[in-house]
Amino acid sequence: MVEVILVKAKIRGENLLLPAKRTNFYLEKQQIDFDIISPDWLNEQQKQDDRFIYSDPILPIKEYVVTRQSQPPVLTLTGIEVGTVRGYYYHDDQLFERVDFASEKELLQALNLRRIEHIIIGDLPALYWSEQLGIAFSFNQLHSEGMLQLRLLAKHQGLLKRINQAIAQLKLSGEIEKIEQQYISQLPIHAKGGR
Protein backbone atom coordinates (compact mmCIF):
# COMPACT_ATOMS: atom_id res chain seq x y z
CA MET A 1 0.00 0.00 0.00
CA VAL A 2 2.84 2.40 0.86
CA GLU A 3 4.45 1.76 -2.54
CA VAL A 4 1.19 2.58 -4.34
CA ILE A 5 0.78 5.81 -2.34
CA LEU A 6 4.33 6.93 -3.12
CA VAL A 7 3.94 6.15 -6.83
CA LYS A 8 0.63 8.02 -6.98
CA ALA A 9 2.20 10.99 -5.14
CA LYS A 10 5.19 10.89 -7.53
CA ILE A 11 7.64 10.49 -4.66
CA ARG A 12 10.69 8.29 -5.08
CA GLY A 13 11.28 6.07 -2.11
CA GLU A 14 12.66 2.74 -1.07
CA ASN A 15 10.45 0.39 0.90
CA LEU A 16 12.51 -1.12 3.73
CA LEU A 17 11.08 -4.01 5.71
CA LEU A 18 12.60 -3.62 9.16
CA PRO A 19 11.70 -4.99 12.58
CA ALA A 20 9.53 -2.52 14.50
CA LYS A 21 12.20 -1.67 17.08
CA ARG A 22 14.74 -0.87 14.36
CA THR A 23 12.18 1.16 12.40
CA ASN A 24 11.49 3.29 15.47
CA PHE A 25 15.21 3.72 16.15
CA TYR A 26 15.99 4.72 12.53
CA LEU A 27 13.07 7.15 12.46
CA GLU A 28 14.21 8.76 15.73
CA LYS A 29 17.73 9.15 14.26
CA GLN A 30 16.25 10.45 10.98
CA GLN A 31 17.87 7.61 9.03
CA ILE A 32 14.49 6.81 7.47
CA ASP A 33 11.82 9.33 6.51
CA PHE A 34 8.53 7.70 7.53
CA ASP A 35 6.71 4.66 8.84
CA ILE A 36 3.09 3.53 8.93
CA ILE A 37 1.34 3.66 12.27
CA SER A 38 -1.95 4.29 14.02
CA PRO A 39 -1.70 7.35 16.29
CA ASP A 40 -4.11 5.50 18.61
CA TRP A 41 -1.19 3.21 19.53
CA LEU A 42 0.70 6.18 20.96
CA ASN A 43 0.44 7.76 24.39
CA GLU A 44 -0.38 11.48 24.65
CA GLN A 45 3.26 12.59 24.87
CA GLN A 46 4.17 10.59 21.74
CA LYS A 47 1.18 12.03 19.85
CA GLN A 48 2.37 15.58 20.63
CA ASP A 49 5.94 14.98 19.39
CA ASP A 50 6.52 17.85 16.95
CA ARG A 51 9.30 15.98 15.16
CA PHE A 52 6.61 14.11 13.24
CA ILE A 53 3.62 14.86 11.03
CA TYR A 54 0.86 12.51 9.90
CA SER A 55 -0.86 11.84 6.62
CA ASP A 56 -4.60 11.58 6.26
CA PRO A 57 -6.03 8.24 7.41
CA ILE A 58 -5.47 5.30 5.06
CA LEU A 59 -7.45 2.41 6.50
CA PRO A 60 -9.00 1.28 9.79
CA ILE A 61 -7.19 -1.00 12.21
CA LYS A 62 -8.29 -2.69 15.44
CA GLU A 63 -6.19 -4.28 18.16
CA TYR A 64 -7.59 -6.67 20.72
CA VAL A 65 -6.64 -8.20 24.01
CA VAL A 66 -6.67 -11.83 22.91
CA THR A 67 -6.93 -14.85 25.17
CA ARG A 68 -7.49 -18.54 24.79
CA GLN A 69 -11.13 -19.48 24.33
CA SER A 70 -13.49 -19.58 27.32
CA GLN A 71 -11.54 -17.10 29.42
CA PRO A 72 -13.55 -14.45 31.29
CA PRO A 73 -13.60 -10.85 30.02
CA VAL A 74 -10.48 -8.86 30.80
CA LEU A 75 -11.52 -6.00 33.06
CA THR A 76 -8.09 -4.39 33.39
CA LEU A 77 -4.53 -4.97 32.21
CA THR A 78 -3.09 -3.13 35.22
CA GLY A 79 -0.22 -5.02 36.81
CA ILE A 80 -0.47 -8.18 34.69
CA GLU A 81 1.89 -9.68 32.11
CA VAL A 82 0.76 -9.02 28.55
CA GLY A 83 2.33 -10.43 25.39
CA THR A 84 3.41 -7.67 23.02
CA VAL A 85 5.56 -7.33 19.90
CA ARG A 86 9.05 -5.97 20.50
CA GLY A 87 9.25 -2.39 19.23
CA TYR A 88 5.48 -1.91 18.86
CA TYR A 89 3.78 1.02 20.54
CA TYR A 90 0.95 0.46 23.04
CA HIS A 91 -0.80 3.56 24.36
CA ASP A 92 -1.13 2.15 27.87
CA ASP A 93 1.96 -0.03 28.30
CA GLN A 94 2.88 1.80 31.50
CA LEU A 95 -0.03 -0.06 33.14
CA PHE A 96 1.05 -3.63 32.43
CA GLU A 97 4.22 -5.69 32.29
CA ARG A 98 5.26 -6.18 28.68
CA VAL A 99 6.49 -9.59 27.63
CA ASP A 100 7.97 -8.94 24.20
CA PHE A 101 8.00 -11.41 21.34
CA ALA A 102 9.51 -11.01 17.88
CA SER A 103 6.24 -11.14 15.91
CA GLU A 104 2.47 -11.61 15.95
CA LYS A 105 3.04 -15.24 14.98
CA GLU A 106 5.16 -15.80 18.09
CA LEU A 107 2.55 -14.01 20.23
CA LEU A 108 -0.18 -16.43 19.18
CA GLN A 109 2.13 -19.43 19.60
CA ALA A 110 3.06 -18.30 23.13
CA LEU A 111 -0.62 -17.90 24.01
CA ASN A 112 -1.37 -21.37 22.67
CA LEU A 113 1.54 -22.88 24.63
CA ARG A 114 0.28 -21.13 27.81
CA ARG A 115 3.49 -19.12 28.16
CA ILE A 116 1.30 -16.02 28.47
CA GLU A 117 -2.40 -15.53 29.31
CA HIS A 118 -3.08 -12.25 27.44
CA ILE A 119 -1.69 -10.80 24.24
CA ILE A 120 -2.38 -7.63 22.30
CA ILE A 121 -2.66 -8.22 18.57
CA GLY A 122 -4.39 -6.75 15.55
CA ASP A 123 -7.53 -8.50 14.39
CA LEU A 124 -6.22 -9.37 10.92
CA PRO A 125 -2.82 -10.72 12.05
CA ALA A 126 -4.64 -12.78 14.70
CA LEU A 127 -6.99 -14.26 12.12
CA TYR A 128 -4.19 -14.89 9.65
CA TRP A 129 -1.87 -16.66 12.09
CA SER A 130 -4.75 -18.54 13.67
CA GLU A 131 -5.58 -19.98 10.26
CA GLN A 132 -1.94 -20.71 9.38
CA LEU A 133 -1.13 -22.38 12.71
CA GLY A 134 -4.49 -23.92 13.58
CA ILE A 135 -4.67 -22.04 16.89
CA ALA A 136 -8.03 -21.15 18.45
CA PHE A 137 -8.37 -17.91 20.41
CA SER A 138 -10.89 -15.34 21.62
CA PHE A 139 -11.06 -11.63 20.87
CA ASN A 140 -11.53 -10.88 24.56
CA GLN A 141 -11.64 -7.07 24.55
CA LEU A 142 -10.98 -4.21 22.14
CA HIS A 143 -7.67 -2.54 23.03
CA SER A 144 -7.41 0.19 20.37
CA GLU A 145 -9.28 1.25 17.29
CA GLY A 146 -7.94 3.78 14.86
CA MET A 147 -6.64 4.46 11.39
CA LEU A 148 -3.30 3.63 9.83
CA GLN A 149 -1.46 6.74 8.68
CA LEU A 150 1.98 7.59 7.38
CA ARG A 151 4.12 9.21 10.08
CA LEU A 152 6.75 11.41 8.45
CA LEU A 153 9.63 13.45 9.76
CA ALA A 154 8.36 17.04 10.11
CA LYS A 155 11.01 18.22 7.64
CA HIS A 156 8.91 16.56 4.90
CA GLN A 157 5.93 18.87 5.49
CA GLY A 158 6.19 19.93 1.83
CA LEU A 159 5.34 16.38 0.67
CA LEU A 160 2.25 16.01 2.85
CA LYS A 161 -0.18 17.63 0.40
CA ARG A 162 0.90 15.28 -2.41
CA ILE A 163 0.69 12.25 -0.11
CA ASN A 164 -2.79 13.20 1.12
CA GLN A 165 -3.99 13.82 -2.43
CA ALA A 166 -2.66 10.40 -3.45
CA ILE A 167 -4.46 8.74 -0.52
CA ALA A 168 -7.71 10.51 -1.42
CA GLN A 169 -7.43 9.49 -5.09
CA LEU A 170 -6.62 5.88 -4.20
CA LYS A 171 -9.59 5.72 -1.83
CA LEU A 172 -11.92 7.26 -4.41
CA SER A 173 -10.80 4.83 -7.12
CA GLY A 174 -11.25 1.88 -4.76
CA GLU A 175 -7.56 0.96 -5.05
CA ILE A 176 -6.90 1.00 -1.29
CA GLU A 177 -9.85 -1.30 -0.66
CA LYS A 178 -8.68 -3.57 -3.47
CA ILE A 179 -5.18 -3.85 -1.96
CA GLU A 180 -6.66 -4.52 1.48
CA GLN A 181 -8.92 -7.24 0.07
CA GLN A 182 -5.94 -9.00 -1.56
CA TYR A 183 -4.54 -9.56 1.91
CA ILE A 184 -7.72 -10.44 3.78
CA SER A 185 -9.68 -12.36 1.15
CA GLN A 186 -8.12 -15.63 2.27
CA LEU A 187 -8.97 -15.10 5.92
CA PRO A 188 -11.86 -17.07 7.40
CA ILE A 189 -14.89 -15.13 8.56
CA HIS A 190 -15.17 -15.27 12.34
CA ALA A 191 -17.68 -14.10 14.87
CA LYS A 192 -16.43 -11.34 17.17
CA GLY A 193 -16.58 -13.70 20.16
CA GLY A 194 -13.79 -15.93 18.96
CA ARG A 195 -12.46 -18.44 16.55
C-alpha positions as a printed Julia matrix, in Angstrom:
195×3 Matrix{Float64}:
   0.0     0.0    0.0
   2.84    2.4    0.86
   4.45    1.76  -2.54
   1.19    2.58  -4.34
   0.78    5.81  -2.34
   4.33    6.93  -3.12
   3.94    6.15  -6.83
   0.63    8.02  -6.98
   2.2    10.99  -5.14
   5.19   10.89  -7.53
   7.64   10.49  -4.66
  10.69    8.29  -5.08
  11.28    6.07  -2.11
  12.66    2.74  -1.07
  10.45    0.39   0.9
  12.51   -1.12   3.73
  11.08   -4.01   5.71
  12.6    -3.62   9.16
  11.7    -4.99  12.58
   9.53   -2.52  14.5
  12.2    -1.67  17.08
  14.74   -0.87  14.36
  12.18    1.16  12.4
  11.49    3.29  15.47
  15.21    3.72  16.15
  15.99    4.72  12.53
  13.07    7.15  12.46
  14.21    8.76  15.73
  17.73    9.15  14.26
  16.25   10.45  10.98
  17.87    7.61   9.03
  14.49    6.81   7.47
  11.82    9.33   6.51
   8.53    7.7    7.53
   6.71    4.66   8.84
   3.09    3.53   8.93
   1.34    3.66  12.27
  -1.95    4.29  14.02
  -1.7     7.35  16.29
  -4.11    5.5   18.61
  -1.19    3.21  19.53
   0.7     6.18  20.96
   0.44    7.76  24.39
  -0.38   11.48  24.65
   3.26   12.59  24.87
   4.17   10.59  21.74
   1.18   12.03  19.85
   2.37   15.58  20.63
   5.94   14.98  19.39
   6.52   17.85  16.95
   9.3    15.98  15.16
   6.61   14.11  13.24
   3.62   14.86  11.03
   0.86   12.51   9.9
  -0.86   11.84   6.62
  -4.6    11.58   6.26
  -6.03    8.24   7.41
  -5.47    5.3    5.06
  -7.45    2.41   6.5
  -9.0     1.28   9.79
  -7.19   -1.0   12.21
  -8.29   -2.69  15.44
  -6.19   -4.28  18.16
  -7.59   -6.67  20.72
  -6.64   -8.2   24.01
  -6.67  -11.83  22.91
  -6.93  -14.85  25.17
  -7.49  -18.54  24.79
 -11.13  -19.48  24.33
 -13.49  -19.58  27.32
 -11.54  -17.1   29.42
 -13.55  -14.45  31.29
 -13.6   -10.85  30.02
 -10.48   -8.86  30.8
 -11.52   -6.0   33.06
  -8.09   -4.39  33.39
  -4.53   -4.97  32.21
  -3.09   -3.13  35.22
  -0.22   -5.02  36.81
  -0.47   -8.18  34.69
   1.89   -9.68  32.11
   0.76   -9.02  28.55
   2.33  -10.43  25.39
   3.41   -7.67  23.02
   5.56   -7.33  19.9
   9.05   -5.97  20.5
   9.25   -2.39  19.23
   5.48   -1.91  18.86
   3.78    1.02  20.54
   0.95    0.46  23.04
  -0.8     3.56  24.36
  -1.13    2.15  27.87
   1.96   -0.03  28.3
   2.88    1.8   31.5
  -0.03   -0.06  33.14
   1.05   -3.63  32.43
   4.22   -5.69  32.29
   5.26   -6.18  28.68
   6.49   -9.59  27.63
   7.97   -8.94  24.2
   8.0   -11.41  21.34
   9.51  -11.01  17.88
   6.24  -11.14  15.91
   2.47  -11.61  15.95
   3.04  -15.24  14.98
   5.16  -15.8   18.09
   2.55  -14.01  20.23
  -0.18  -16.43  19.18
   2.13  -19.43  19.6
   3.06  -18.3   23.13
  -0.62  -17.9   24.01
  -1.37  -21.37  22.67
   1.54  -22.88  24.63
   0.28  -21.13  27.81
   3.49  -19.12  28.16
   1.3   -16.02  28.47
  -2.4   -15.53  29.31
  -3.08  -12.25  27.44
  -1.69  -10.8   24.24
  -2.38   -7.63  22.3
  -2.66   -8.22  18.57
  -4.39   -6.75  15.55
  -7.53   -8.5   14.39
  -6.22   -9.37  10.92
  -2.82  -10.72  12.05
  -4.64  -12.78  14.7
  -6.99  -14.26  12.12
  -4.19  -14.89   9.65
  -1.87  -16.66  12.09
  -4.75  -18.54  13.67
  -5.58  -19.98  10.26
  -1.94  -20.71   9.38
  -1.13  -22.38  12.71
  -4.49  -23.92  13.58
  -4.67  -22.04  16.89
  -8.03  -21.15  18.45
  -8.37  -17.91  20.41
 -10.89  -15.34  21.62
 -11.06  -11.63  20.87
 -11.53  -10.88  24.56
 -11.64   -7.07  24.55
 -10.98   -4.21  22.14
  -7.67   -2.54  23.03
  -7.41    0.19  20.37
  -9.28    1.25  17.29
  -7.94    3.78  14.86
  -6.64    4.46  11.39
  -3.3     3.63   9.83
  -1.46    6.74   8.68
   1.98    7.59   7.38
   4.12    9.21  10.08
   6.75   11.41   8.45
   9.63   13.45   9.76
   8.36   17.04  10.11
  11.01   18.22   7.64
   8.91   16.56   4.9
   5.93   18.87   5.49
   6.19   19.93   1.83
   5.34   16.38   0.67
   2.25   16.01   2.85
  -0.18   17.63   0.4
   0.9    15.28  -2.41
   0.69   12.25  -0.11
  -2.79   13.2    1.12
  -3.99   13.82  -2.43
  -2.66   10.4   -3.45
  -4.46    8.74  -0.52
  -7.71   10.51  -1.42
  -7.43    9.49  -5.09
  -6.62    5.88  -4.2
  -9.59    5.72  -1.83
 -11.92    7.26  -4.41
 -10.8     4.83  -7.12
 -11.25    1.88  -4.76
  -7.56    0.96  -5.05
  -6.9     1.0   -1.29
  -9.85   -1.3   -0.66
  -8.68   -3.57  -3.47
  -5.18   -3.85  -1.96
  -6.66   -4.52   1.48
  -8.92   -7.24   0.07
  -5.94   -9.0   -1.56
  -4.54   -9.56   1.91
  -7.72  -10.44   3.78
  -9.68  -12.36   1.15
  -8.12  -15.63   2.27
  -8.97  -15.1    5.92
 -11.86  -17.07   7.4
 -14.89  -15.13   8.56
 -15.17  -15.27  12.34
 -17.68  -14.1   14.87
 -16.43  -11.34  17.17
 -16.58  -13.7   20.16
 -13.79  -15.93  18.96
 -12.46  -18.44  16.55
